[in-house]
Amino acid sequence: MPRPSALPPADPVPHAPAPRRRFLQGAAAWMAAAGPTAAAVDAPDAAGAQPFSPYGQPAPAEAGVQRRIGLNHRGLDTNGAAWTPLEQLDGTITPNGLHFVRNHGGTPRIDPAQHRLRLIGRVRQPLQWSVEALLRYPRRAQQAFLECAGNSSAGWFEEPVQRPAGLVHGLLSGAEWAGVPLALLLDEAGVDPQAGWLVATGGDAGAMHVSVPMALARERGLIGLFQNGERLRPENGHPMRLVLPGLKGVLWVKWLSTLEASDQPAMARNETARYTEPLPDGRVRQFAMRMDVKSLITSPSHGQTLPGPGVHEIRGLAWSGHGAIRRVEVSVDGGKHWTEAPLDAPAQAHALSRFRLPWRWDGQPALLQSRATDDRGRVQPSREALLATRGRGGFYHYNAIVSWAVAPHGAVLHSYGQDAFDAF
């Protein structure tokens, strides 16, 4: 192959030094004028430089950005949750080390070389797969939020709890999940068309056992193998978990070991004694699968203090298990007036959306709220509307508008409405 010809030299500019010579001349003149002291100040100090590390760590100055741990039973450190510090993060992707965790029986130690996923029940041919086998299948990656159905449950309390946003609403995280589309495995095993349910079981001490409508499993399900580009961490389901974008977290079974095609739900503990709620009209709310449309202002929020009047950014998150976020509105006067807040990027179905709105605070009491609407037309309800519909007999799926009261001195408190101003 002939070598490409060189470009012809450019005509020199009369009486001007060549670029490199001009740069060196200028640098030498500057160094001479500045003297040795200025040169020494600008030289990088490598005395405190750190070597390469096999796995990166947060900056020491950010050591306070950590999950908060809450145990369901004193002295039993395997049943509880680690809450994502939402108010300390930005964007829509939660770092794996800060992703919330809800465990009923601790994190099991599983040898991926020995672990198997079985697909049994009403199928033409029962099958099982090793982790190595699943890693050879075609994969799909998708951003999706994961939210515990008990997230924000403190909102049902009579009085507003005064805790950081992440310690009330932090059973929520966003990630990019990658894995094998569940429909591929269902088709390979030949699931009976009359099998309307898929019963999933985990390999932990809690033996999580839940039922998912087969149609939703086919439409959304992944056998999750990767989270934010790396293999799942043990506390989040390694070596594999069920990923069901938009559906409540208890269905995302971790350490997945068995899938059973069935013509009826298992009616297990976590779909009868738990996750089932009486309604004011005497009916019972059961098998509520999708997480409802919801939003939350993460800043300003409880525990933060505005330094003084001026321009501040109101920012937060919005999400819906029914589709994509279409609009987020923000109010600074307790819902009397609303302003649409821009989203950082086009909303994706079943993924977190980040909204931001500049706000000029005049130093007077303010009541901050956000209200989300999804592309199915579902609107986040007020707390009063949610209580009227659902009553106080439940614990799960709290998605009402959250209010933060800003005092004249800048402190931010959780509030249920205009009565917050009485304390100022």
Secondary structure, 3 states (H helix, E strand, C coil): CCCCCCCCCCCCCCCCCCHHHHHHHHHHHHHHHHHHHHHHHHCCCCCCCCCCCCCCCCCHHHCCCCCEEEEEECCEEEEEEEECCHHHCCCCCCCHHHCCEEECCCCCCCCCCCCEEEEEECECCCEEEEHHHHCCCCCEEEEEEEECCCCCHHHHCCCCCCCCCHHHHCCEEEEEEEEEEHHHHHHHHCECCCCCEEEEEECCCCCCEEEEEHHHHHHHCEEEEEECCEECCHHHCCCCEEECCCECHHHCCECEEEEEEECCCCCCHHHCCCCCEECCCCCEECCCCECCCEEEEEECCCCCECCCCEEEEEEEEEECCCCCEEEEEEECECCCCCEECCECCCCCCCCCEEEEEEEEECCCCEEEEEEEEECCCCECCCHHHHHHHHCCCCCCCCCCCCEEEECCCCEEEEECCHHHHHHC
